[in-house]
Amino acid sequence: MKIAIFGPSRRVGVVVDNGIVDINGAYARYLVDVERSLRPTAKAAHEVPADLNSFIEQGDDALAGARAALDHLAESNDKTGVDGEQLVFDPNSTTVHAPIDGRSRIFAALANFADHMQAAADNTSSGRDKDTLGKLVSGGPKYFIKDPRVVSSDGDDLAFPRRTDLLDYEAEVAVVIGKQGKDVAADDFGSYIWGYTLVNDWSIRDNVSFGPDFQYSKNFDGAATVGPWIVVDEGLDPQDIPIEARINGEVRQSGNTKSMIHSFASLGEYLSRDSTLFPGDLISGGTPKGTAVDSSTRDADGKFVDDSKFLNPGDVVEISSTAIGSVTNTVSGTRGGQ
């Protein structure tokens, strides 16, 4: 099942062959027609909520209700809601938003693919940079946080940040947390995964410091493209999901979550130590080799000898997975604000 967020009210929808179904409205229709409910709207609001995090919190019950509603809608000649409202929407005629609530967090794994880090180390002659990259790979999981309030969606333009000349892309798979948990053991983490989505971890690469200001290079308007939807209840193995990045049609990254240094289970255990994970939170697993930063040669001072792999205005960036879908964005504006 593909869970999308659509329309001006940011309602939960299910992607079907002929569009996006307003699943809360479709469930209310089901309650009237099949269960003869006297208060279908109120019951639907509780059992199959229209807002994402509430829907996630309802767990398997909401998914079961959604399936029942979809089956009934498919068999019915009446495709309208209980008050005659539209239930099925053309995705080309409505806004499809990033499937994340602004209250949720995006935890992004750092230095979590060995090939990505090795490629970066191989492309620099700076001893200091090699030492830094080695330290990032060694030890336990490392992460940073992306601001969920300014995410971008599939189809959005990404404005070239004025503070950089070196804009990069990172193709990532993220898991969506399905229930509240603290001090979760790695062996138990699978039951906390509700679904899967894609993330483009857009990154600024000028003068990057891995100190206190590192998040400055990872956060700006649109700096995480999330979507296009959340794949739920499809029996996916979190450690066997392919991921690719194409720039103007050219494959730059092609990897799989099986190559993650720290699995999603390990990341979940680490992030939940003394801290509560909430339904709707995302854990993004890191990126494989093929980014501009790990594909570009740097000299002994750490400066890029050739920056042609970095993004330019007009570039079309597609992040895709055969198990999930794809998100595509065009870079707009001017490079470095010039």
QUICORLIN-V104570 format. One record per residue. N is the residue number from 0. SS is DSSP state (hx for helix, st for strand, lp for the rest). D_LAST is the distance of its C-alpha to the last C-alpha in Angstrom with 1 decimal. Layout:
BEGIN
n=N ss=SS d_last=D_LAST
n=N ss=SS d_last=D_LAST
END
This chain:
BEGIN
n=0 ss=lp d_last=44.2
n=1 ss=st d_last=40.6
n=2 ss=st d_last=39.7
n=3 ss=st d_last=36.8
n=4 ss=st d_last=35.5
n=5 ss=st d_last=35.1
n=6 ss=lp d_last=35.1
n=7 ss=lp d_last=34.3
n=8 ss=lp d_last=36.9
n=9 ss=lp d_last=35.6
n=10 ss=st d_last=39.0
n=11 ss=st d_last=40.2
n=12 ss=st d_last=40.8
n=13 ss=st d_last=42.3
n=14 ss=st d_last=40.9
n=15 ss=st d_last=43.7
n=16 ss=lp d_last=44.1
n=17 ss=lp d_last=43.8
n=18 ss=st d_last=41.2
n=19 ss=st d_last=40.7
n=20 ss=st d_last=43.8
n=21 ss=st d_last=43.7
n=22 ss=hx d_last=45.9
n=23 ss=hx d_last=47.1
n=24 ss=hx d_last=48.3
n=25 ss=hx d_last=49.8
n=26 ss=hx d_last=51.7
n=27 ss=hx d_last=53.1
n=28 ss=hx d_last=54.3
n=29 ss=hx d_last=56.0
n=30 ss=hx d_last=57.6
n=31 ss=hx d_last=59.2
n=32 ss=hx d_last=60.3
n=33 ss=lp d_last=61.5
n=34 ss=lp d_last=62.3
n=35 ss=lp d_last=63.3
n=36 ss=lp d_last=61.4
n=37 ss=lp d_last=62.0
n=38 ss=lp d_last=58.7
n=39 ss=hx d_last=56.3
n=40 ss=hx d_last=53.1
n=41 ss=hx d_last=53.8
n=42 ss=hx d_last=55.0
n=43 ss=hx d_last=51.9
n=44 ss=hx d_last=49.6
n=45 ss=hx d_last=51.3
n=46 ss=hx d_last=51.9
n=47 ss=lp d_last=48.8
n=48 ss=lp d_last=46.2
n=49 ss=lp d_last=43.3
n=50 ss=lp d_last=40.8
n=51 ss=hx d_last=39.5
n=52 ss=hx d_last=40.5
n=53 ss=hx d_last=43.9
n=54 ss=hx d_last=44.4
n=55 ss=hx d_last=43.6
n=56 ss=hx d_last=46.0
n=57 ss=lp d_last=48.8
n=58 ss=hx d_last=48.7
n=59 ss=hx d_last=51.1
n=60 ss=hx d_last=52.7
n=61 ss=hx d_last=49.6
n=62 ss=hx d_last=49.1
n=63 ss=hx d_last=52.8
n=64 ss=hx d_last=52.6
n=65 ss=hx d_last=49.5
n=66 ss=hx d_last=51.4
n=67 ss=hx d_last=54.5
n=68 ss=hx d_last=52.4
n=69 ss=hx d_last=50.8
n=70 ss=hx d_last=54.2
n=71 ss=hx d_last=55.7
n=72 ss=hx d_last=52.9
n=73 ss=hx d_last=53.2
n=74 ss=hx d_last=56.9
n=75 ss=lp d_last=56.8
n=76 ss=lp d_last=56.7
n=77 ss=lp d_last=55.2
n=78 ss=lp d_last=51.4
n=79 ss=st d_last=51.0
n=80 ss=lp d_last=51.1
n=81 ss=lp d_last=54.1
n=82 ss=lp d_last=52.9
n=83 ss=lp d_last=52.0
n=84 ss=lp d_last=48.3
n=85 ss=st d_last=46.1
n=86 ss=lp d_last=46.1
n=87 ss=st d_last=44.3
n=88 ss=st d_last=40.7
n=89 ss=lp d_last=38.7
n=90 ss=lp d_last=35.6
n=91 ss=lp d_last=33.7
n=92 ss=lp d_last=34.8
n=93 ss=lp d_last=34.1
n=94 ss=lp d_last=31.3
n=95 ss=st d_last=31.7
n=96 ss=st d_last=30.2
n=97 ss=lp d_last=29.5
n=98 ss=lp d_last=33.1
n=99 ss=lp d_last=32.8
n=100 ss=lp d_last=34.0
n=101 ss=lp d_last=31.8
n=102 ss=lp d_last=34.6
n=103 ss=lp d_last=34.5
n=104 ss=lp d_last=32.8
n=105 ss=st d_last=30.9
n=106 ss=st d_last=32.2
n=107 ss=st d_last=30.2
n=108 ss=st d_last=32.0
n=109 ss=lp d_last=30.4
n=110 ss=lp d_last=31.3
n=111 ss=lp d_last=33.8
n=112 ss=st d_last=33.9
n=113 ss=hx d_last=35.4
n=114 ss=hx d_last=34.0
n=115 ss=hx d_last=30.4
n=116 ss=hx d_last=31.1
n=117 ss=hx d_last=33.1
n=118 ss=hx d_last=30.5
n=119 ss=hx d_last=28.0
n=120 ss=hx d_last=30.8
n=121 ss=hx d_last=31.7
n=122 ss=lp d_last=28.2
n=123 ss=st d_last=28.0
n=124 ss=lp d_last=30.2
n=125 ss=lp d_last=29.4
n=126 ss=hx d_last=32.6
n=127 ss=hx d_last=30.9
n=128 ss=hx d_last=28.8
n=129 ss=hx d_last=31.9
n=130 ss=hx d_last=33.8
n=131 ss=hx d_last=31.3
n=132 ss=hx d_last=31.3
n=133 ss=hx d_last=35.1
n=134 ss=hx d_last=35.4
n=135 ss=hx d_last=33.3
n=136 ss=hx d_last=35.6
n=137 ss=lp d_last=38.8
n=138 ss=lp d_last=40.7
n=139 ss=lp d_last=40.4
n=140 ss=lp d_last=37.7
n=141 ss=lp d_last=34.4
n=142 ss=st d_last=32.0
n=143 ss=st d_last=29.2
n=144 ss=st d_last=28.8
n=145 ss=st d_last=26.2
n=146 ss=lp d_last=26.0
n=147 ss=hx d_last=27.9
n=148 ss=hx d_last=27.0
n=149 ss=hx d_last=23.5
n=150 ss=lp d_last=24.2
n=151 ss=st d_last=23.1
n=152 ss=lp d_last=25.6
n=153 ss=lp d_last=26.3
n=154 ss=lp d_last=24.5
n=155 ss=lp d_last=21.7
n=156 ss=st d_last=18.1
n=157 ss=st d_last=16.1
n=158 ss=st d_last=12.8
n=159 ss=lp d_last=10.3
n=160 ss=lp d_last=10.6
n=161 ss=lp d_last=7.8
n=162 ss=lp d_last=10.0
n=163 ss=lp d_last=10.1
n=164 ss=lp d_last=9.3
n=165 ss=lp d_last=12.9
n=166 ss=st d_last=14.0
n=167 ss=st d_last=17.7
n=168 ss=lp d_last=20.6
n=169 ss=lp d_last=24.2
n=170 ss=st d_last=27.1
n=171 ss=st d_last=29.8
n=172 ss=st d_last=33.1
n=173 ss=st d_last=34.0
n=174 ss=st d_last=37.4
n=175 ss=st d_last=38.1
n=176 ss=st d_last=40.7
n=177 ss=lp d_last=43.7
n=178 ss=lp d_last=45.8
n=179 ss=lp d_last=45.7
n=180 ss=st d_last=46.5
n=181 ss=st d_last=46.7
n=182 ss=lp d_last=47.8
n=183 ss=lp d_last=47.8
n=184 ss=lp d_last=49.4
n=185 ss=hx d_last=47.6
n=186 ss=hx d_last=50.6
n=187 ss=hx d_last=50.4
n=188 ss=hx d_last=46.7
n=189 ss=hx d_last=47.1
n=190 ss=hx d_last=48.8
n=191 ss=hx d_last=45.7
n=192 ss=st d_last=43.4
n=193 ss=st d_last=43.2
n=194 ss=st d_last=40.8
n=195 ss=st d_last=37.8
n=196 ss=st d_last=34.2
n=197 ss=st d_last=31.0
n=198 ss=st d_last=27.9
n=199 ss=st d_last=24.5
n=200 ss=st d_last=23.5
n=201 ss=lp d_last=19.7
n=202 ss=st d_last=18.7
n=203 ss=st d_last=16.0
n=204 ss=lp d_last=17.2
n=205 ss=lp d_last=15.5
n=206 ss=lp d_last=18.3
n=207 ss=lp d_last=20.5
n=208 ss=lp d_last=23.7
n=209 ss=lp d_last=26.8
n=210 ss=lp d_last=28.0
n=211 ss=lp d_last=27.9
n=212 ss=lp d_last=24.2
n=213 ss=hx d_last=24.0
n=214 ss=hx d_last=23.7
n=215 ss=hx d_last=20.3
n=216 ss=hx d_last=18.9
n=217 ss=lp d_last=20.9
n=218 ss=lp d_last=20.4
n=219 ss=lp d_last=17.7
n=220 ss=lp d_last=18.2
n=221 ss=lp d_last=19.5
n=222 ss=lp d_last=19.8
n=223 ss=st d_last=23.3
n=224 ss=st d_last=24.2
n=225 ss=st d_last=28.0
n=226 ss=st d_last=30.5
n=227 ss=st d_last=31.5
n=228 ss=st d_last=34.8
n=229 ss=st d_last=37.2
n=230 ss=st d_last=39.9
n=231 ss=st d_last=43.1
n=232 ss=lp d_last=46.7
n=233 ss=lp d_last=46.1
n=234 ss=lp d_last=47.7
n=235 ss=lp d_last=44.6
n=236 ss=lp d_last=44.8
n=237 ss=lp d_last=41.9
n=238 ss=lp d_last=42.1
n=239 ss=lp d_last=42.0
n=240 ss=lp d_last=39.1
n=241 ss=st d_last=36.9
n=242 ss=st d_last=33.1
n=243 ss=st d_last=30.5
n=244 ss=st d_last=26.8
n=245 ss=st d_last=25.7
n=246 ss=st d_last=22.3
n=247 ss=lp d_last=22.5
n=248 ss=lp d_last=26.2
n=249 ss=st d_last=26.4
n=250 ss=st d_last=28.3
n=251 ss=st d_last=26.5
n=252 ss=st d_last=28.7
n=253 ss=st d_last=32.4
n=254 ss=st d_last=34.4
n=255 ss=st d_last=37.0
n=256 ss=hx d_last=37.6
n=257 ss=hx d_last=40.8
n=258 ss=hx d_last=38.8
n=259 ss=st d_last=37.6
n=260 ss=lp d_last=38.8
n=261 ss=lp d_last=39.7
n=262 ss=lp d_last=41.0
n=263 ss=hx d_last=40.2
n=264 ss=hx d_last=43.7
n=265 ss=hx d_last=42.9
n=266 ss=hx d_last=39.6
n=267 ss=hx d_last=41.5
n=268 ss=hx d_last=44.2
n=269 ss=hx d_last=41.9
n=270 ss=hx d_last=39.7
n=271 ss=lp d_last=42.9
n=272 ss=lp d_last=44.6
n=273 ss=lp d_last=45.5
n=274 ss=lp d_last=42.8
n=275 ss=st d_last=43.3
n=276 ss=st d_last=41.4
n=277 ss=lp d_last=41.4
n=278 ss=lp d_last=41.6
n=279 ss=lp d_last=38.2
n=280 ss=lp d_last=36.5
n=281 ss=st d_last=34.6
n=282 ss=st d_last=34.8
n=283 ss=st d_last=32.2
n=284 ss=lp d_last=33.7
n=285 ss=lp d_last=30.9
n=286 ss=lp d_last=29.5
n=287 ss=lp d_last=30.9
n=288 ss=lp d_last=29.5
n=289 ss=lp d_last=26.9
n=290 ss=lp d_last=23.7
n=291 ss=hx d_last=20.8
n=292 ss=hx d_last=21.6
n=293 ss=hx d_last=25.3
n=294 ss=hx d_last=24.8
n=295 ss=lp d_last=22.7
n=296 ss=lp d_last=24.4
n=297 ss=st d_last=23.8
n=298 ss=lp d_last=25.5
n=299 ss=lp d_last=27.9
n=300 ss=lp d_last=25.3
n=301 ss=lp d_last=23.8
n=302 ss=lp d_last=20.6
n=303 ss=st d_last=19.7
n=304 ss=lp d_last=21.0
n=305 ss=lp d_last=19.4
n=306 ss=lp d_last=16.6
n=307 ss=lp d_last=17.2
n=308 ss=lp d_last=19.0
n=309 ss=lp d_last=16.0
n=310 ss=lp d_last=14.6
n=311 ss=lp d_last=12.1
n=312 ss=lp d_last=11.3
n=313 ss=lp d_last=14.7
n=314 ss=lp d_last=16.8
n=315 ss=st d_last=20.0
n=316 ss=st d_last=21.4
n=317 ss=st d_last=25.1
n=318 ss=st d_last=27.2
n=319 ss=st d_last=30.9
n=320 ss=st d_last=34.4
n=321 ss=lp d_last=37.6
n=322 ss=lp d_last=39.2
n=323 ss=lp d_last=36.8
n=324 ss=st d_last=34.5
n=325 ss=st d_last=30.8
n=326 ss=st d_last=27.5
n=327 ss=st d_last=24.6
n=328 ss=st d_last=21.1
n=329 ss=st d_last=18.1
n=330 ss=st d_last=14.6
n=331 ss=st d_last=12.5
n=332 ss=lp d_last=9.1
n=333 ss=lp d_last=5.9
n=334 ss=hx d_last=6.1
n=335 ss=hx d_last=5.4
n=336 ss=hx d_last=3.8
n=337 ss=lp d_last=0.0
END
